[in-house]
Amino acid sequence: MTISVFELFKVGIGPSSSHTVGPMRAAARFVADLDASGVLARVADVKVELYGSLAATGRGHGTLPAVLLGLEGYRPETIESDEMEAGRERLRGSGKIMLGGRVPIALSEEDIARLGRGNDEFDGIDRLVLETTDELLADGGAQPATWRRLVEELGTHQAMELIFVVGTYAMLAMACDTWGLAPPAGSATLPDRAG
């Protein structure tokens, strides 16, 4: 049996390919799924949250620009080093990405990094949505004062939609955990709840 060195090692973007290749590939796959579902053009905002070592050391290891470029549709297998560096500079200068190469979205490396530092990094409606999500997941519902703030800021329909979205994802996670469903091969791993 013959094994090529190219089967053993993957050529990847750096400085740490373990922190760039997977995140870029996951971001590009996410965008491809949006496009295949016919919803890419309707996306108005994107939030990226990193976990584990990606959150702890991602800035220094190149994770943040890799994710942003992946969201633009670049893939680690095809992006050239000079293209990656030019993309990094462009993104840092503009604070925006072209989601799937077509939809402008305000998203920067700093936006990704600050989400990992907690809700205190946010204000206004962004902070209200994050705090409400935390409350929903921790308490199983929103407190009356939180609900009133949501309705005042978002309107009744959008406030209800937030509750349904968080609840739907929580219910889906509960079902997958209960049934012991494993993610498909090649899926990104989620953080350990105990960690």
Sequence and secondary structure as in RCSB ss.txt:
>XXXX:A:sequence
MTISVFELFKVGIGPSSSHTVGPMRAAARFVADLDASGVLARVADVKVELYGSLAATGRGHGTLPAVLLGLEGYR
PETIESDEMEAGRERLRGSGKIMLGGRVPIALSEEDIARLGRGNDEFDGIDRLVLETTDELLADGGAQPATWRRL
VEELGTHQAMELIFVVGTYAMLAMACDTWGLAPPAGSATLPDRAG
>XXXX:A:secstr
    HHHH     SS HHHHHHHHHHHHHHHHHHHHTT GGG         HHHHHHHHHHTHHHHHHHHHTT  
TTT  HHHHHHHHHHHHHHSEEEETTTEEEE  HHHHHHHTT GGG  HHHHHHHHHHHHHHHHSS  HHHHHHH
HHHH HHHHHHHHHHHHHHHHHHHHHHHHT    TT      TT 
